[in-house]
Amino acid sequence: MHRVLVIDDDDRIRSLLVEYLSARGMAVCSAASGLEGLAQLKSKAIDLVVLDVMMPEMDGFAVLQKIRGQGNTPVIMLTARGDDIDRIVGLEMGADDYLAKPFNPRELLARIQAVMRRSAAFPSQTTTALQAGPLRIDPDCRTCTLDDQDVELTTTEFEILRTLVANAGRVIPRERLMELARGEDYAAFDRSVDVHVSNIRRKLGDDPKRPRLIKTVRGVGYTLPRNPE
């Protein structure tokens, strides 16, 4: 049973999501503020957080920053319709996915299921450790190391990098990585995967102008050399 925390100051949305997700087999708790939500994260075992951006006192970005300072619990952010900057900032800060308000609860459920399939609760099919030069991915332990130093990745970042390492030397189309980042429901112009790759590069210390690990193949996708320098 997935344990979901909904953080939103809108009483109606909280009640709707608690009722809808609970009826579909999830254990759901809720918080009306960022501080209350962070307190619950410390006291309860939570598998995924649904987090609203626009909240008084502490907005969703500040809450996300605190969550990422504590660990890699998957986070889906709820943003104002058409406000692309919120979505980009959220992804850059480590959100796994986003959904614009108003939304259909069924779509949120689908996104939760997609993120959880990528999480530690659903291990990758490839369970042997993967290596590309100094970069090592262990799907069983959900760990990543570079030059024997741990690299902290979100669930989505881990799956994208795992795919690149598992297919080292091959070019992976953006569409394939997009499926990992957002499932099959994405728009052709969606740039979410590019933000995730940018985050991964930053965490690996990879210069985006002259990357030694994740290289861009313009018009196609990304590739990671078999033996990066």
C-alpha positions in Angstrom: 0.0 0.0 0.0 1.4 3.3 -1.1 1.6 6.0 1.7 0.9 9.4 0.2 1.1 12.8 1.9 -1.0 15.7 0.4 0.3 19.2 1.3 -2.2 21.9 0.2 -3.8 24.8 2.0 -7.0 24.3 0.0 -9.4 22.3 2.2 -11.5 21.2 -0.7 -8.6 19.8 -2.7 -7.2 18.0 0.4 -10.5 16.4 1.2 -11.0 15.4 -2.4 -7.6 13.8 -2.8 -7.8 12.0 0.6 -11.1 10.5 -0.3 -10.2 9.6 -3.9 -6.8 8.1 -3.3 -7.9 6.3 -0.2 -10.7 4.6 -2.2 -8.1 3.4 -4.6 -6.0 1.5 -2.0 -3.6 4.2 -0.8 -2.9 5.3 2.8 -3.3 9.0 2.6 -2.6 11.7 5.1 -2.8 15.5 4.6 -1.4 18.8 5.8 -2.7 22.3 5.4 0.7 24.0 5.5 4.3 23.4 4.6 5.4 23.2 8.3 2.7 20.7 9.1 3.6 18.6 6.1 7.3 18.6 7.1 6.5 17.6 10.6 4.5 14.6 9.3 7.3 13.6 7.0 9.5 13.3 10.1 7.1 11.3 12.1 5.5 9.0 9.4 6.8 6.7 6.7 5.8 8.4 3.5 6.3 7.0 0.0 5.3 10.1 -2.0 4.3 13.7 -1.5 1.8 15.7 -3.5 2.8 19.3 -2.9 1.0 22.5 -3.8 3.2 25.5 -4.9 1.0 28.4 -3.8 0.7 28.3 0.0 1.0 31.1 2.6 3.9 31.4 5.0 6.0 28.6 3.4 5.4 28.0 -0.3 5.9 24.7 -2.1 9.4 25.5 -3.3 10.6 26.1 0.2 9.0 22.9 1.3 10.5 21.0 -1.6 13.9 22.4 -0.6 13.5 21.1 2.9 12.3 17.7 1.6 15.4 17.4 -0.7 17.6 18.3 2.3 16.2 15.3 4.2 16.2 12.7 1.4 14.8 11.6 -2.0 11.1 11.0 -1.3 9.3 11.4 -4.6 7.4 14.7 -5.0 4.7 15.6 -7.5 4.0 19.4 -7.5 0.7 21.0 -8.2 1.2 24.3 -10.1 -1.1 27.1 -11.4 -2.3 26.4 -15.0 0.0 27.9 -17.7 2.6 28.9 -15.2 5.6 27.3 -16.9 8.2 29.0 -14.7 6.7 27.2 -11.6 7.1 23.8 -13.3 10.7 24.5 -14.4 11.8 25.8 -11.0 10.1 22.8 -9.3 11.9 20.3 -11.6 15.2 22.1 -11.2 14.8 21.8 -7.4 14.2 18.1 -7.6 10.5 17.5 -8.1 9.8 14.2 -9.9 6.7 15.4 -11.8 4.2 18.3 -11.9 0.5 18.7 -12.6 -1.3 21.9 -13.5 -4.4 23.0 -11.6 -7.3 22.4 -12.1 -6.7 18.7 -12.7 -8.5 15.4 -12.9 -7.9 13.2 -9.9 -7.5 10.2 -12.3 -4.6 12.0 -13.9 -2.9 12.6 -10.6 -3.5 8.9 -9.7 -1.8 7.9 -13.0 1.2 10.1 -12.3 1.5 8.8 -8.7 1.5 5.2 -10.0 4.1 6.1 -12.7 6.4 7.7 -10.2 6.0 4.8 -7.7 6.8 2.3 -10.5 10.2 4.2 -10.8 10.8 4.3 -7.1 12.6 1.8 -4.8 9.3 0.0 -4.2 9.5 -1.2 -7.8 13.1 -2.2 -8.5 14.4 -1.9 -12.1 14.4 -5.1 -14.2 18.2 -4.8 -14.5 19.5 -5.8 -11.0 23.2 -6.2 -11.6 25.4 -3.3 -11.0 26.1 -1.1 -14.1 29.4 0.6 -14.7 30.6 3.2 -17.2 34.1 4.4 -16.4 34.0 6.0 -12.9 30.2 6.0 -12.8 28.5 3.1 -11.1 24.8 2.4 -10.8 23.4 -0.3 -8.4 19.7 -0.9 -9.2 19.2 -3.2 -6.3 20.4 -0.7 -3.7 19.2 2.3 -5.7 22.7 3.9 -5.4 24.9 5.9 -7.7 28.6 6.6 -7.2 31.1 8.6 -9.2 34.8 8.0 -8.4 33.5 6.0 -5.4 31.7 9.1 -4.1 27.9 8.8 -3.5 25.7 10.9 -5.7 22.2 11.7 -4.4 19.5 11.4 -7.1 15.7 11.7 -7.1 13.7 8.7 -8.3 13.3 10.1 -11.8 16.9 11.2 -12.1 18.1 7.7 -11.0 16.0 6.0 -13.7 17.2 8.4 -16.4 20.8 7.9 -15.5 20.4 4.1 -15.1 19.0 4.0 -18.6 21.9 6.0 -20.0 24.5 3.8 -18.2 22.8 0.5 -19.2 22.9 1.7 -22.8 26.3 3.3 -22.7 27.6 4.1 -26.2 24.1 4.3 -27.6 22.0 7.4 -28.3 18.8 7.3 -26.2 16.0 9.3 -27.8 14.4 12.1 -25.8 11.1 10.4 -26.1 12.3 7.3 -24.3 13.8 9.4 -21.5 10.6 11.4 -21.4 8.6 8.2 -20.7 10.9 7.6 -17.7 10.5 11.2 -16.6 6.7 11.6 -17.0 5.3 8.3 -18.2 3.5 8.0 -21.6 1.4 11.1 -21.0 3.5 14.0 -22.2 3.5 16.7 -24.8 6.0 16.7 -27.7 7.2 20.1 -26.7 7.6 19.1 -23.0 11.2 20.0 -21.9 11.0 18.2 -18.5 13.6 15.6 -19.4 16.1 18.4 -20.3 15.7 19.9 -16.8 16.2 16.4 -15.2 19.4 15.9 -17.3 20.6 19.3 -16.4 20.1 18.4 -12.7 22.0 15.1 -13.1 24.9 16.8 -14.8 25.1 19.3 -12.0 25.1 16.6 -9.4 27.8 14.7 -11.4 29.9 17.9 -11.8 29.6 17.5 -15.5 30.1 20.8 -17.5 27.0 21.2 -19.7 29.2 23.1 -22.3 31.8 20.4 -22.5 30.3 17.3 -20.8 32.5 14.2 -20.3 29.6 12.0 -19.2 26.2 12.9 -20.5 26.4 14.2 -24.1 23.7 15.9 -26.1 22.9 14.6 -29.6 21.0 17.5 -31.1 17.6 16.6 -32.5 17.8 13.1 -31.1 18.5 12.7 -27.4 21.4 11.9 -25.1 24.2 9.5 -24.8 26.8 8.4 -22.3 30.2 7.0 -23.5 31.1 3.4 -22.6 34.4 4.6 -21.1 34.1 8.3 -20.2 37.3 10.0 -19.3 
